[in-house]
Amino acid sequence: MTARLNLDELAALMKSAAGLTVDPEDMANRPEATFAEYGLDSLGLLGIVGELENRYDCSLPPDAERAKTPRDFLDLVNTDTVTTTGA
């Protein structure tokens, strides 16, 4: 992924993929809060991973769908190990 994902974008993805309204500022203030605390389950996170892979034509790290917190997820998807699948 060339663009870095931020909390605002993650909150928007949580809304579109799982119908959850999450305040990005709340996520910033509680970096150790889990996705479960926000009501996002593993299927919802998998939907977010799929959306990002489709949007950016890339493969996210294999552990991305197992991230426990928004901070962990952002750290994983914003690494340089993300590879593009297209030309």
Rosetta blueprint (number, residue, H / E / L):
1 M L
2 T L
3 A L
4 R L
5 L L
6 N L
7 L H
8 D H
9 E H
10 L H
11 A H
12 A H
13 L H
14 M H
15 K H
16 S H
17 A H
18 A H
19 G L
20 L L
21 T L
22 V L
23 D L
24 P H
25 E H
26 D H
27 M H
28 A H
29 N H
30 R L
31 P L
32 E L
33 A L
34 T L
35 F L
36 A H
37 E H
38 Y H
39 G L
40 L L
41 D L
42 S H
43 L H
44 G H
45 L H
46 L H
47 G H
48 I H
49 V H
50 G H
51 E H
52 L H
53 E H
54 N H
55 R H
56 Y H
57 D L
58 C E
59 S E
60 L L
61 P L
62 P L
63 D L
64 A H
65 E H
66 R H
67 A L
68 K L
69 T L
70 P H
71 R H
72 D H
73 F H
74 L H
75 D H
76 L H
77 V H
78 N L
79 T L
80 D L
81 T L
82 V L
83 T E
84 T E
85 T L
86 G L
87 A L
